[in-house]
């Protein structure tokens, strides 16, 4: 007996959405001429906003409406899924939903369908799986890793097992295929051009083909090759042409040589071809697109005609003038001169002339802050939805900085998912970290402390810093010998004996990882383990709440949810391709993919957010307001030749020149500028220094074009005076709440109360309970140092305390430092070799002897990669060579190396013990003592700083107080900078910075520094000093450096 349905349960019914109908648009004469064209192949030059998609839709609708073709006899080809979906939907709407859908698809999708149509039904049980570019790289990397390096040219052997080389081989494969060449052709070219590496690549590509065939995989390039081969078969070609009467190709400028060859085989006398393109928007040359295909259209298709759409509806004459100013000069060859002139001299029918602004700023931070101000003003004062605004940049490397800065300024923004690698998404990193932890636990391994810390403070556990410190203290109460970071790792690993001491969040995380580890042990697929990790916490619910709150929180939640969905999609694909794949293999494969992988198709429903993307990604899109940011020389244009070991540009015998690259950079900027409909803003940084790169040469060209259209370069000094965000309003009101005028104070307090009562997360910072400044300073229950004991200080601790007492506390007292690094290991090894020279009494050691000594222990440093280790070793060799030069020229007599000292000093009635170690102590001919401190930094202090250098001063004071071997007279101290040359004339000698001996070493500047350090340690007043933050590892938590120091306590 079946289950009885519950009548109270919600009932769901799937309904097919009604197809929207659309009336015929009003076409201009040029569009009508294209729609009415019959017969010969036609190339239509269509600039931005000229209505090319509308024209193509009307052309197809007209043919079907007049019964000249049936819907299934039409093929519409384009170069993106979104464009294909839009064309298909618009044709259906024009036909009123009464006709069968036309075939509108990407070029590769059509090739895939063709391959499936003519595949031998017995050859494959399933259709071939199409790999993404990232998956292709992973397959090639695995294949190349198995090659014997000795079979490759010597220059390529070090790169053979790198991910970058696999990517380059994949690109070479695409170039070879898009040019219509085979591996046999490649071998002939290798012999003709004396490039033996190409012959080896040909072997590797044939091996790659065998591997992918065996696994039923294919890539984008191979799809077009197979489709071309099918059309060479007369029977298959006849069958395809029999069902085809009209072929429409959009974005023809993005075709490559092989794709055009496929079109030539596809289109015969019975098929009409209409292609639409714009040579000025050809920006995919790096993917194999050949803009010359536009010029050769009349050669490739007999009797072809060329027309232009001459009217743009997107923008006015100002934006047109700015955009055309950066186009490559001259006419592209091969096209009718008059048609090209008509194409570029667009008539504008927009309602307004449009706005163009060119803004420069003194710093990148000011640039981003003004962009945020501009966007918020458009939204708040102009009333524009966030989705009407876009920020475009040249490279994906610029996206992350802009995204973080805009979100911090309360500007909701969305980065397209296919702009960055999946593994770089924060939400994905969380899940992959937890998956890796579960895998380690399943193999009986303890978690690494860094991973445990990341998981505890991430969204799966959600512990904040105070909670984590409290938890660590409780764990230390049960085990005083083990470092707290190790105890935390053991707790998360489920290895801590005292379960009652576990924090609830830590316990939930440990239980979650245990369940996931059990699934791994049972060899469940990675997708199922990931689902356990995702579904086993309240993180999904928290993302839902963030989405419902709107604004920047919604945009961030959208990005996280999209990334998680893409991760599960990838896991499902992986399981389909590799049944019962291990978690280790899945993680290795995903983490090796350094390129952005294909994501799920973009949704047409965009969140209320500013779009942030590269100019390439923006092609085909438009917004009322567009900011083109970061237009700097060497970024836009970037004329640096793309580094290549294999040189695929030589395949066709015409390598890419600097002029070619400049022309493509111009076209990329043209694409970015023409995305704007009403307001275009171009920004750049002009530091005003001849040594720093300034605005791009294109900025000057834009300004020159603007002289006749009312726009030019405007320099904005400083940061926005009052950022237009709720946080900045609250900050201003808090200042007013401290105004001497009681009416101003009362008014500000009332407004703050109204904001705080709003209830939104961003408004709660208006409540005084969240203000750090009103919180009483905290004091430790136990003093930092026993007040009954003498204080111990060293030169380095005095430097740290007086430089920034907060940093000293966090690193030395709270043990918050990341610990030793290879940079510190570099210094230890070099210092040890230098000390050994004194201990062994070597008078003139050669650089080679010292370097051999270093090489004997260098491997113990454990560098992250071999190439980093080799680079550091070379620099260490150079440092020791400088030391040998300095040592040979030094006339003083060494007394000691790594000399431990202890000296007592009374400051304001308190005894202070100075301790430390001097790198080297020497005696000059007059019997005076000199102290040498070897430095391995790449940056030397200023000469004025050396005169007040705390460490050198402490060393001199210690010698004057305690002496060494009976010597008390101080001759001075010095820093010997082993990684910095003495000067351009003496690069083999180190830079030496001397601190002369004070007139009275017992009453020098050191006493004031010691007094300041003693006061800090006794009062425990730890202040953040913002003068030494450049390389501080605590900058992210420092109140002196945090962007918004007035904020809510979490």
Secondary structure, 3 states (H helix, E strand, C coil): CCCCCCCCCCCCCCCCCCCCCCCCCCCCHHHHHHHHCCCCCEEEEECCCCCHHHHHHHHHHHHHHCCCCCHHHEEEEECCHHHHHHHHHHHHHHCCCCCCCCEEEEHHHHHHHHHHHCCCCCCCCCCCEECCHHHHHHHHHHHHHCCCHHHCCHHHHCCCCCHHHHHHHHHHHHHHHHCCCCHHHHHHHHHHCCCHHHHHHHHHHHHHHHHHHHCCEECHHHHHHHHHHHHCCHHHHHHHHHCCCEEEECCHHHCCHHHHHHHHHHCCCCCEEEEEECHHHCCCHHHCCCCHHHHCHHHHCCCCEEEEECEECCCCHHHHHHHHCCCCCCCCCCCCHHHHHHHHCCEECCCCCCEEEEEEECCHHHHHHHHHHHHHHHHHCCCCCHHHEEEEECCHHHHHHHHHHHHHCCCCEEECHHHCCHHHCHHHHHHHHHHHHHHHHHCCCCCCHHHHHHHHHCCCCCCCHHHHHHHHHHHHHHCCCCCHHHHHHHHHCCCCCCHHHCCHHHHHHHHHHHHHHHHHHCCCCHHHHHHHHHHCCCHHHHHHHHHHHCHHHHHHHHHHHHHHHHHHHHHHHHHHHCCCCCHHHHHHHHHCCCCCCCCCCCCCCCCCCEEEEEHHHHCCCCEEEEEECCCECCCCCCCCCCCCCCCHHHCCCCCCCHHHHHHHHHHHHHHHHCCEEEEEEEEEECCCCCCCCCECHHHHHHHHHHCCCCCCEEEECCCCCCCCCHHHHHHHHHHHCCCCCHHHHHHHHHHHHHHHCCCCHHHHHHCHHHCHHHCCCCCCCCCCCCCCCCEEECHHHHHHHHHCHHHHHHHHHCCCCCCCCHHHHHHHHHHHHHHHHHHCCCCCCCHHHHHHHHHHHHHHHCCCCHHHHHHHHHHHHHHHHHHHHHHHHCCCEEEEEEEEEEEEEEECCEEEEEEEEEEEEEECCCCCEEEEEEECCCCCCCHHHHHCCHHHHHHHHHHHHHCECCECCEEEEEEEEEEEECCCCCCCCEEEEEEECCCCHHHCHHHHHHHHHHHHHHHCCCCCCCCCCCCCCCHHHCCCCCCCCCCCCC
